[in-house]
Amino acid sequence: MFSSAASAIAALSRRVRTLIVAALVFLVLLVLAMTLPVPYVILSPGPTYNTLGADDKGSTIIVLKGTRAKKTSGHLNMTTVLVSTQQLTVFDALSAWVQSDEVVVPRSSIYPPGESQDQVDQQNAQDFSDSQDNAIAAASCELGYRTQFGVVSVRGDGAAAGKLQPADVVKTLDGAPADSDVLLRQLLAKDAPGTKVEVGILRAGRAKTVAITLGKPVGGRSGGSIGIGVGQVCPLPFTVDLGLGNQIGGPSAGLMFALGIMDKTGKQDLTDGRFIAGTGTIDSSGSVGPIGGIQLKMIAARRAGASVFLAPAGNCADVRGAIPGGLDVVKVDTLHHAVQYLNDLEQKKPVPHC
């Protein structure tokens, strides 16, 4: 009987040892699995910036030269999304996945295969610069300044970088009339890359000649290139410098930049003391386009204190069911409509919502 009991105890001990070993192995494997790197990034609500005020370093975001900024009373905040840069583990991803204010997405959706983080950052910086140029162009026309042929945008890596500016009115190239797209292209087609040319412009109403060494041709065209986008612009009698270029990237701040310029220089008070935030791309004609991460941007806006949020019409499907409490989301498709709806809100008139 004692021999039988001893055998049973020995067998039980073996099973216990086996279970303990198995549990330890499972625990080790679980720890390894949870700490393995995964190809994902976390998106979360980022900071907001009042275009009517200053950035975190105290630098004024919209700087006017040649005129005095009008006194403003409220906020027109652009919104951002933070992207995690550290390598995520399974545990990190799972922890973020259960959070209501974080989104886990494949890293390839932010950093496409074959492109380095530096390349993506450079493109984001260029997109941000273009959005600033478009905001100036759209705001100046909405303010009612006369339409002329000129510079809509300047490529950061183009021949005109640091020499020409958005809203420069193009008049001549080497003394010959170049005040239309057709004339400018015809003249450029005759000059090879590396040729130094003199571009006659009007800037803030003053005539100026700028020397530019032509770059490589673009878009299959012959001749050299200046590195600018041209079209109809409404030049201001003063200059506008926009900040934040070294802090955020992407094109989504265009709408709020344009509204900020209008509020600081126009006759209307667009905020009436309210805290308004928003997002949306903008082109030089004032059309507002959709952006990514709008659900997180609405959270960022509400946390900052916004009561009104301007959302691109193209993002309405993303907005529905995700609006934070206390935030009035207004649907906009153009800069003109954004201005109209802000005035309507002030007068307690109905406005479109997503």
C-alpha positions as CSV (number, residue, x, y, z in Angstrom):
1,M,0.0,0.0,0.0
2,F,2.8,2.4,0.9
3,S,4.5,1.5,-2.4
4,S,1.4,2.3,-4.3
5,A,1.0,5.7,-2.5
6,A,4.6,6.5,-3.2
7,S,4.1,5.8,-6.9
8,A,1.1,8.0,-7.0
9,I,2.9,10.9,-5.3
10,A,5.8,10.5,-7.7
11,A,3.5,10.5,-10.6
12,L,1.7,13.6,-9.3
13,S,5.1,15.3,-8.7
14,R,6.0,14.6,-12.3
15,R,2.7,16.1,-13.6
16,V,3.2,19.2,-11.3
17,R,6.8,19.6,-12.6
18,T,5.6,19.2,-16.1
19,L,2.8,21.8,-15.6
20,I,5.3,24.2,-14.0
21,V,7.8,23.8,-16.8
22,A,5.0,24.2,-19.4
23,A,3.7,27.3,-17.6
24,L,7.2,28.8,-17.4
25,V,7.7,28.1,-21.1
26,F,4.3,29.7,-22.0
27,L,5.2,32.7,-19.8
28,V,8.5,33.1,-21.5
29,L,6.9,32.8,-25.0
30,L,4.2,35.3,-24.0
31,V,6.7,37.8,-22.8
32,L,8.8,37.4,-26.0
33,A,5.6,37.7,-28.1
34,M,4.5,40.8,-26.3
35,T,7.8,42.5,-26.6
36,L,8.3,41.6,-30.3
37,P,8.5,44.7,-32.6
38,V,5.5,45.1,-34.9
39,P,5.1,47.3,-38.1
40,Y,2.5,49.7,-36.7
41,V,2.4,53.3,-35.4
42,I,0.1,55.0,-33.0
43,L,-1.9,58.1,-33.9
44,S,-3.2,60.4,-31.2
45,P,-4.6,63.9,-30.8
46,G,-1.9,66.5,-31.3
47,P,-1.5,70.1,-30.2
48,T,-3.6,72.9,-31.7
49,Y,-2.3,76.3,-32.7
50,N,-4.2,79.6,-32.8
51,T,-3.4,81.2,-36.2
52,L,-4.4,84.5,-34.7
53,G,-1.7,84.2,-31.9
54,A,1.7,82.7,-31.3
55,D,3.3,79.3,-31.3
56,D,4.7,77.5,-28.2
57,K,7.9,79.5,-28.5
58,G,6.1,82.8,-28.5
59,S,6.6,83.6,-32.2
60,T,3.6,85.1,-34.0
61,I,2.2,82.6,-36.5
62,I,0.8,85.1,-39.1
63,V,3.2,88.0,-39.5
64,L,2.1,91.0,-41.6
65,K,4.7,93.4,-43.2
66,G,3.6,96.7,-44.7
67,T,0.3,96.9,-42.8
68,R,-0.9,96.7,-39.2
69,A,-2.8,93.6,-38.0
70,K,-6.4,94.2,-36.9
71,K,-7.2,93.4,-33.3
72,T,-8.8,90.0,-33.0
73,S,-11.0,88.6,-30.3
74,G,-11.1,84.8,-30.5
75,H,-9.4,81.7,-31.7
76,L,-9.0,80.1,-35.2
77,N,-7.0,77.0,-34.3
78,M,-5.5,74.5,-36.7
79,T,-5.4,71.0,-35.4
80,T,-2.8,68.2,-35.7
81,V,-2.3,64.5,-35.2
82,L,0.7,63.0,-33.4
83,V,2.5,60.0,-34.9
84,S,4.5,57.8,-32.7
85,T,8.1,57.5,-33.9
86,Q,9.4,54.8,-31.5
87,Q,9.4,51.1,-32.5
88,L,6.2,49.5,-31.2
89,T,5.8,46.1,-29.5
90,V,2.7,43.9,-29.5
91,F,2.0,45.1,-26.0
92,D,2.2,48.8,-27.1
93,A,-0.1,48.2,-30.0
94,L,-2.7,46.3,-27.9
95,S,-2.6,48.9,-25.2
96,A,-3.2,51.7,-27.7
97,W,-5.9,49.6,-29.5
98,V,-8.2,49.7,-26.4
99,Q,-7.8,53.5,-25.9
100,S,-10.6,55.7,-27.2
101,D,-8.3,58.5,-28.3
102,E,-5.6,56.4,-30.1
103,V,-5.5,54.7,-33.4
104,V,-3.2,51.9,-34.5
105,V,-2.4,51.8,-38.2
106,P,0.2,50.0,-40.3
107,R,3.5,51.9,-40.5
108,S,3.4,51.6,-44.3
109,S,0.3,53.9,-44.3
110,I,2.5,56.7,-42.9
111,Y,5.9,55.7,-44.2
112,P,5.4,54.0,-47.6
113,P,7.8,51.2,-48.5
114,G,10.8,52.4,-50.3
115,E,10.7,55.9,-48.6
116,S,12.7,56.8,-45.6
117,Q,11.3,58.8,-42.7
118,D,13.5,61.7,-43.8
119,Q,11.9,61.6,-47.3
120,V,8.4,61.5,-45.9
121,D,9.2,64.4,-43.5
122,Q,10.6,66.4,-46.4
123,Q,7.4,65.8,-48.5
124,N,5.3,66.7,-45.5
125,A,7.3,69.9,-45.1
126,Q,6.8,70.7,-48.8
127,D,3.0,70.0,-48.5
128,F,2.8,72.3,-45.5
129,S,4.7,75.1,-47.4
130,D,2.3,74.6,-50.4
131,S,-0.7,74.9,-48.1
132,Q,0.6,78.2,-46.8
133,D,1.1,79.5,-50.3
134,N,-2.4,78.4,-51.3
135,A,-3.9,79.9,-48.1
136,I,-2.4,83.3,-48.9
137,A,-3.6,83.2,-52.5
138,A,-7.2,82.1,-51.5
139,A,-7.5,84.6,-48.7
140,S,-6.3,87.5,-50.8
141,C,-8.9,86.8,-53.5
142,E,-11.6,86.3,-50.9
143,L,-10.7,89.7,-49.4
144,G,-11.5,91.2,-52.8
145,Y,-8.1,92.2,-54.2
146,R,-7.8,92.5,-58.0
147,T,-7.0,89.3,-59.9
148,Q,-3.7,89.2,-61.9
149,F,-1.4,86.6,-63.4
150,G,1.3,85.6,-61.0
151,V,3.0,83.1,-58.6
152,V,0.6,80.7,-56.8
153,S,3.3,78.5,-55.2
154,V,7.1,78.1,-55.0
155,R,8.8,74.7,-54.9
156,G,11.2,74.4,-52.0
157,D,13.7,72.6,-54.3
158,G,13.1,74.8,-57.3
159,A,15.2,77.5,-59.0
160,A,13.0,80.3,-57.5
161,A,13.1,79.1,-53.9
162,G,14.0,82.1,-51.7
163,K,13.7,84.5,-54.6
164,L,10.0,84.5,-55.7
165,Q,7.0,84.5,-53.4
166,P,3.4,83.6,-53.7
167,A,1.3,86.5,-55.0
168,D,4.2,88.0,-56.9
169,V,2.7,89.4,-60.2
170,V,4.8,88.1,-63.1
171,K,5.3,90.8,-65.8
172,T,8.4,90.0,-67.9
173,L,11.2,87.5,-68.6
174,D,14.4,89.1,-69.8
175,G,12.4,92.2,-70.7
176,A,9.8,90.3,-72.8
177,P,6.2,90.2,-71.8
178,A,5.4,87.1,-69.7
179,D,2.1,88.0,-68.1
180,S,0.3,84.8,-69.0
181,D,0.9,81.1,-68.7
182,V,1.3,80.7,-72.5
183,L,3.8,83.6,-72.8
184,L,5.9,82.5,-69.9
185,R,6.1,78.9,-71.2
186,Q,7.1,80.0,-74.7
187,L,9.9,82.1,-73.3
188,L,11.2,79.4,-70.9
189,A,11.2,76.9,-73.8
190,K,13.9,78.9,-75.5
191,D,16.3,78.8,-72.5
192,A,18.3,75.8,-71.4
193,P,18.7,74.7,-67.8
194,G,21.5,76.7,-66.2
195,T,20.6,79.9,-68.1
196,K,20.4,83.0,-65.9
197,V,17.3,85.0,-66.5
198,E,15.8,88.2,-65.2
199,V,12.2,87.9,-64.0
200,G,10.3,91.2,-63.7
201,I,7.6,91.2,-61.0
202,L,5.4,93.3,-58.9
203,R,5.6,92.6,-55.2
204,A,3.3,94.4,-52.8
205,G,2.7,96.9,-55.5
206,R,6.4,97.6,-56.2
207,A,8.3,96.7,-59.3
208,K,11.3,94.4,-58.8
209,T,13.6,92.3,-61.0
210,V,14.8,88.9,-59.7
211,A,17.8,87.0,-61.2
212,I,17.1,83.2,-61.4
213,T,19.2,80.4,-62.8
214,L,16.9,78.0,-64.5
215,G,16.5,74.5,-63.3
216,K,15.8,71.2,-65.2
217,P,12.6,71.0,-67.3
218,V,9.5,69.5,-65.7
219,G,6.5,67.7,-67.0
220,G,8.1,66.7,-70.3
221,R,8.5,70.3,-71.3
222,S,11.5,71.7,-73.2
223,G,13.7,74.4,-71.8
224,G,14.5,75.4,-68.2
225,S,12.1,75.8,-65.3
226,I,11.7,78.4,-62.6
227,G,10.1,76.0,-60.1
228,I,6.8,77.9,-59.5
229,G,3.1,77.3,-59.9
230,V,1.4,80.1,-61.7
231,G,-2.2,81.2,-62.1
232,Q,-4.6,83.9,-61.2
233,V,-3.6,85.6,-58.0
234,C,-4.9,88.6,-56.1
235,P,-1.8,90.3,-54.8
236,L,-1.9,92.0,-51.4
237,P,-0.5,95.5,-50.9
238,F,1.5,94.0,-48.1
239,T,3.3,90.8,-47.4
240,V,2.3,87.8,-45.2
241,D,4.8,85.5,-43.5
242,L,3.4,82.3,-42.0
243,G,5.1,80.3,-39.3
244,L,5.1,76.7,-37.8
245,G,6.9,75.3,-40.9
246,N,9.5,73.6,-38.7
247,Q,7.0,72.2,-36.2
248,I,4.3,70.5,-38.2
249,G,3.8,69.1,-41.8
250,G,1.2,68.2,-44.3
251,P,-1.4,70.2,-46.2
252,S,-4.3,70.2,-43.7
253,A,-3.7,73.6,-42.1
254,G,-4.6,75.5,-45.3
255,L,-8.2,76.4,-44.4
256,M,-7.3,77.8,-41.0
257,F,-4.3,79.7,-42.3
258,A,-6.6,81.4,-44.8
259,L,-9.2,82.3,-42.2
260,G,-6.5,83.6,-39.9
261,I,-5.2,85.9,-42.6
262,M,-8.6,87.2,-43.4
263,D,-9.4,87.8,-39.7
264,K,-6.2,89.7,-39.1
265,T,-6.5,91.9,-42.3
266,G,-10.1,92.1,-43.3
267,K,-13.1,94.1,-42.1
268,Q,-15.0,91.2,-40.6
269,D,-14.6,89.7,-37.1
270,L,-14.8,86.0,-38.0
271,T,-14.7,84.7,-34.4
272,D,-16.7,87.2,-32.4
273,G,-14.7,86.0,-29.4
274,R,-15.5,82.3,-30.0
275,F,-13.0,79.4,-29.9
276,I,-13.2,78.0,-33.4
277,A,-11.0,75.2,-34.7
278,G,-10.9,73.2,-37.9
279,T,-8.9,71.5,-40.6
280,G,-8.9,71.1,-44.4
281,T,-6.6,71.5,-47.4
282,I,-7.1,74.5,-49.6
283,D,-6.2,75.3,-53.1
284,S,-5.5,78.8,-54.6
285,S,-9.1,79.1,-55.7
286,G,-10.4,78.5,-52.1
287,S,-11.7,75.0,-52.5
288,V,-11.5,73.0,-49.3
289,G,-10.4,69.3,-49.4
290,P,-10.6,66.3,-47.0
291,I,-7.8,65.3,-44.7
292,G,-6.7,62.3,-42.6
293,G,-7.2,61.8,-38.9
294,I,-10.2,64.1,-38.5
295,Q,-11.6,62.1,-35.6
296,L,-8.5,62.7,-33.6
297,K,-8.4,66.3,-34.6
298,M,-11.9,66.9,-33.3
299,I,-10.8,65.4,-29.9
300,A,-7.8,67.7,-29.9
301,A,-10.0,70.7,-30.7
302,R,-12.5,70.0,-28.0
303,R,-9.7,69.4,-25.4
304,A,-8.2,72.7,-26.3
305,G,-11.5,74.5,-25.6
306,A,-13.1,74.8,-29.1
307,S,-16.9,74.9,-29.4
308,V,-17.0,75.1,-33.2
309,F,-15.1,72.9,-35.6
310,L,-14.9,73.4,-39.4
311,A,-14.8,70.1,-41.2
312,P,-14.3,69.5,-44.9
313,A,-17.4,68.2,-46.7
314,G,-15.4,65.3,-48.0
315,N,-14.8,64.1,-44.4
316,C,-18.4,63.9,-43.3
317,A,-18.5,60.1,-43.4
318,D,-15.6,60.1,-41.0
319,V,-17.2,62.7,-38.7
320,R,-20.6,61.1,-38.1
321,G,-20.8,59.2,-34.8
322,A,-17.4,60.5,-33.7
323,I,-18.2,64.1,-32.6
324,P,-17.1,64.9,-29.0
325,G,-19.7,66.3,-26.7
326,G,-20.0,70.1,-26.8
327,L,-18.5,70.5,-30.3
328,D,-20.6,71.9,-33.1
329,V,-19.2,70.5,-36.4
330,V,-19.9,72.7,-39.5
331,K,-19.5,71.3,-43.0
332,V,-17.5,73.5,-45.4
333,D,-16.4,73.0,-49.0
334,T,-14.9,76.5,-49.9
335,L,-13.3,79.3,-48.0
336,H,-16.1,81.6,-49.1
337,H,-18.7,79.3,-47.4
338,A,-16.5,79.0,-44.3
339,V,-16.6,82.7,-43.9
340,Q,-20.4,82.8,-44.6
341,Y,-21.1,80.1,-42.1
342,L,-19.1,81.7,-39.4
343,N,-21.1,84.9,-39.9
344,D,-24.3,82.9,-39.9
345,L,-23.4,81.2,-36.6
346,E,-22.8,84.7,-35.1
347,Q,-26.3,85.7,-36.2
348,K,-27.9,82.5,-35.0
349,K,-28.7,81.4,-38.5
350,P,-28.8,77.7,-39.6
351,V,-25.6,76.2,-41.1
352,P,-24.9,72.9,-42.7
353,H,-23.5,70.0,-40.6
354,C,-22.1,66.6,-41.4
